[in-house]
Amino acid sequence: MNAPRYARVAVNIAQLSELFDYAIPEGWLDQVKPGSLVTIPFGRQLTQGIVVTLTDDPAVPNPKTLDSLVEKDAVVTPAQIKLAQWMAEENLSNLSACLELMLPPGFSQHADILVHLVEVPQDADLTPLQNRIISLLQKRGDLRGKQLDHSLPHMDWRKSLPGLVKKGIALSSPILKPPSAKAKTGRAVKFSSMPETEEALKSLGKTDSAARERRLKALLFLQNESTEVKLPFVYAETGANAADLALLAEHGFIDFSEVEIQRDPLAKLNPVSIKPPQLTAEQASVVERLKKQLNGIEPNLPNLLQGVTSSGKTEVYLHAVEEVLRLGKQAVILVPEISLTPQTVNRFLGRFPGRVGLIHSKLSDGERYDTWRKIRSGEINVVVGARSALFAPLSHLGLVVIDECHDGSYHQEDVEPRYQAVNTAIAYARLTNAVFIMGSATPEVEQRFLFNQNRWNIFELPNRVLAHQALYPDASEVPAAALPMPDIEVVDMRGELVAGNRSPLSRALQTGIEEILECRSQAILFLNRRGSASYVFCRDCGHVLRCSRCNAPMTFHEYESLLVCHQCNAKRQMPQKCPQCGSTRIKQFGLGTESLQKMIVEQFPKARTLRWDADTARKKGAHDLIMDQFSHGKADILIGTQMIAKGLDLPNVTLVGVVLADVSLNLPDFRAAERTFQLITQVAGRAGRSSKGGKVILQTFQPEHYAIQKAAAYDFAGFEKTELQYRQQTGYPPYARLVKIELSHYNASQLEHAALETGERIRHWLFEKDWEEIVMIGPSPCFYQRSNGRFRWQILLRGQRPVELMRTHPFATWQPAGVEVEIMVDPVNLL
């Protein structure tokens, strides 16, 4: 049977959602396949695309021909193509953007233009923006479109460029950069022969000279190696240098070659191989059910594993992965935070050495590219990582695990394509017939509702497990035993003020810290606010210092002596006078992790402290370093934001202090109570994970709130019941779906006009047949009205079928001119 002669391609251009047909050159008919990465002519430009399917019946006569085949092997699997199509349909996204998620950084390239300055006439009538473009080209030479975007932010320079081209001042030509991700190579040497004659030995240098000794040592070392050896290893082992090896090669004793250098993010890890611990009866029951699904004995339905903190959920995952590997299949395990990946990877590496790969955004592009290629070739069978690991090219996927499935980091809402990793993983497992498990102590009420509604499997692990590997090196010899949950003491901070305690630390928490220092255990202090002061204001006129780009209160960071905007990262010096009234009485108010650490050091001078937040964990490897220091007892108190609330297993922590539980409780978001309940429950779970026991002190100004009360009592069922009643009364998920349309622009009046016009257009849609049940909220300014210099408005559609409504009105048919629009299906953030 002849191979199809045409390829249907998803073109890598953001505005395009449809597929385009291209003819396959005669010599490539047996090479081009679904999943191939190709370059294609599109209009006047050359761009990339991914072949989605092959056909003998093109949609247009005489289609253009493919330009080149970027990779010999397919870059996405057939299952990944189906997943990308599902994501594009479900999330109102672009297919090419969804496919791009599945490629390593630097591999996918977008079409661009190259701008070249020809000459500038003396009497040219130019706009100020055109003069700026010319100035940049004169200073820096030819520039790509992306470089001009970076140099001229917030300016529509593309509208000014045609005028320069028309006048002959500049030239604009389309370009497509080759992929920047590629294999790294380095020089290596291989033994060829030993000098056998006296004359040959003389060529190594003078008798008894240091140079001759080095060269002989290098030859003897290489003689015992069966393959090429990379130059740095030769230098390290023998003391030889580049000149020595060049001389040996000149005389034919060794041969130089180029070899690939693997960039392995796990190369420095030394996991300890540990025998699996004995399972509890509850764990064994869940593992047995999962094995039956994996072997096709039971129906393959999604599985929710709800277990209290430290109940042994990870051990269940490990047993499921073991069974998947026995069946010759592959597994992917997602964790919510990069900070959790080292701990999780170590456990999986210890159980499955040489078979585990790591993927997350903090790896270098080279590390991600090499890991991606290993996964594609089948060298790696278990992938651990953050949400992007879901898109690893596993061709025999048998198991998908999402740990801490409640976590907000599984929602991508900041860039296209916007998606929810949990829903996407469920769809992927269905497409590949893989078993799906998601676990949490505090799953979202929407997730529980979905499982109950579909009658999917919900397994529970109600007891903590005492079989900690740090305390029991051979946990397989220790009978599994139950541990009690740590007691939670709720402290009403209003009562502390009445009693004369003005400190952010209650008397109970201060006593608890003194006790852990005395008995040499450890404590975690949780405050979900970084910096030294949450805002800065004038004591005379009340003016609050705000970001000029976001209008958000600036946070003071004492370490840098700067005011920082936590919305857009803008920075400025602390003013000496109030910009509103000129007063010098400027006061820093509020508490952040930085000032909390300073306070602890002053009040408890013997305490060794560590801080873990976005400021201290910016550099590569910072998460690992902080975790390593604290887990090895090099600090007594760990102070941090929500990073410390997620899945960390620290057996020496006997005290957890929630410094202010109400930080996010009063935000205008229907999920505020749920997030507060989850955070308190999760951070409380860091205490008492060993036989030492533990205690939690929860400080709040709203002890009567149901989220606080239910969290303090570990009453998930009670919280779920109350929360679902509230959601049903207000008409929010899971009883309705949401679509959020966010519009932004640098000009406030232009944005307001576009938002109101868009709202009026949608209002007309709702009068059409079958859409009466959908409610439109807005248009209105967002809670955070400015972000990164852009004003923001939003429209919220709430009902059973808002996604279907938006599908019937494609974005290209109503896109407001000049205004940036983001469409989010079932958004997690409404602020």
Secondary structure, 3 states (H helix, E strand, C coil): CCCCCEEEEEECCCCCCCEEEEECCHHHCCCCCCCCEEEEEECCEEEEEEEEEEECCCCCCCCCECCEECCCCCCCCHHHHHHHHHHHHHCCCCHHHHHHCCCCCCCCCCCEEEEEECCCCCCCCCCHHHHHHHHHHHHHCCEEHHHHHHHCCCCCHHHCHHHHHHCCCEEEEEECCCCCCCCCEEEEEEECCCCCCHHHHHCCCCCCCHHHHHHHHHHHHHHCCCCCEEHHHHHHHHCCCHHHHHHHHHCCCEEEEEEECCCCCCCCCCCCCCCCCCCCHHHHHHHHHHHHHHCCCCCCCCEEEEECCCCCHHHHHHHHHHHHHHCCCEEEEECCCHHHHHHHHHHHHHHCCCCEEEECCCCCHHHHHHHHHHHHHCCCCEEEECHHHHHCCCCCEEEEEEECCCCHHHEECCCCCCEEHHHHHHHHHHHHCCEEEEEECCCCHHHHHHHHHHCCEEEEECCEEECCCCCCCCHHHCCCEEECCCEEEEEEHHHHHHCCCCCCCCHHHHHHHHHHHHHCCEEEEECCCCCCECEEEECCCCCECECCCCCCECEEECCCCEEECCCCCCEEECCCCCCCCCCCCEEEECCCHHHHHHHHHHHCCCCCEEEECCCCCCCCCHHHHHHHHHHCCCCCEEEECHHHHCCCCCCCEEEEEECCCCCCCCCCCCCHHHHHHHHHHHHHCCCCCCCCCCEEEEEECCCCCHHHHHHHCCCHHHHHHHHHHHHHHHCCCCCCEEEEEEEEECCHHHHHHHHHHHHHHHHHHHCCCCCCCCEEEEEEEEEEEEECCEEEEEEEEEECCHHHHHHCCCHHHCCCCCCEEEEEECCCCCC
